[in-house]
């Protein structure tokens, strides 16, 4: 996992400390990492998931 590239992708897409759920799915797929691994990175970066596809996070 290339953490630096993943963080850069997150920073490019995040706005106001949030990133849409669908974008998280795409980033995880693009980098070939499990979605759970991406959530660990998001938590460490203090980025919240917004616009959840399941309606869990707004």
N, C-alpha and C positions, 0 to 999 in steps of 0.2 A: 504494500500500500504506500503510495507516494503522498504522505500526509500534507506536504507543502502545496502540492497541486490541488488536492481536495479542498484545503482551506481557501486557496485563491478562488476556486470555482464557487465556493459558498459565499465568500465576500462579494464577488461580482453580482450574485443573484439576490443577496439579502438586502432588505431595506428596513430601516428603523429597527434593527435587531430581530427581524422576522424573515422567514423564508417560506414560500408556499410548499405544501406537502408534495404536490406533483413534481416540483423542481427537485425536491429531496430524492424522490424515486428515480428521477432521471440521472442525477449526479451519482447515486449509488450504482445504477446500471452502467453508466459511462465508465466508471472506475472499477467495475467488477467487484464491488465490496457488498457485504450484507447490509441491509438497511439498518439493522441494529448497530453495526459498527459506525455508520454515518451519524446515528443519533448520539453516540458517545462523543464524536468530534463536535457536533453542534452544542452539546451540553458544556463541553470544555471551553468552547468559544463564546458561550452565553448567548447563543442564537436560538430563538424560539421558532417552533413550527406554526405556521398560520395557514389559513384556508385549507384545513384538513379535509381530505376526500371522504372521511367517515363522519365528519361533523364534530370531532372530538376537540379540536383546537380552532379558535377563530382568529 
